[in-house]
């Protein structure tokens, strides 16, 4: 009986308390907020970079070219030379 009582007391002591759970959740939320802020900051830097602008311009030009060719294939407009 004493052994089972000791065992159950040890198990109760191992269980996290509500206070500990709250502090862990708060820590997790803080880390998540910091990570999101870092991601947003990095995304802004990328969007403002020259390489991103060049890639965006190139993609836009290629898309226009592709749709012009598609229009020509479908007979809706004359090809540009």
Secondary structure as the mmCIF struct_conf table of DSSP 4:
data_model
#
loop_
_struct_conf.conf_type_id
_struct_conf.id
_struct_conf.beg_label_comp_id
_struct_conf.beg_label_asym_id
_struct_conf.beg_label_seq_id
_struct_conf.end_label_comp_id
_struct_conf.end_label_asym_id
_struct_conf.end_label_seq_id
HELX_RH_AL_P HELX_RH_AL_P1 UNK A 2 UNK A 14
BEND BEND1 UNK A 15 UNK A 15
HELX_LH_PP_P HELX_LH_PP_P1 UNK A 16 UNK A 17
HELX_RH_AL_P HELX_RH_AL_P2 UNK A 18 UNK A 48
BEND BEND2 UNK A 49 UNK A 49
HELX_RH_AL_P HELX_RH_AL_P3 UNK A 50 UNK A 73
TURN_TY1_P TURN_TY1_P1 UNK A 74 UNK A 75
BEND BEND3 UNK A 76 UNK A 77
HELX_LH_PP_P HELX_LH_PP_P2 UNK A 78 UNK A 80
#
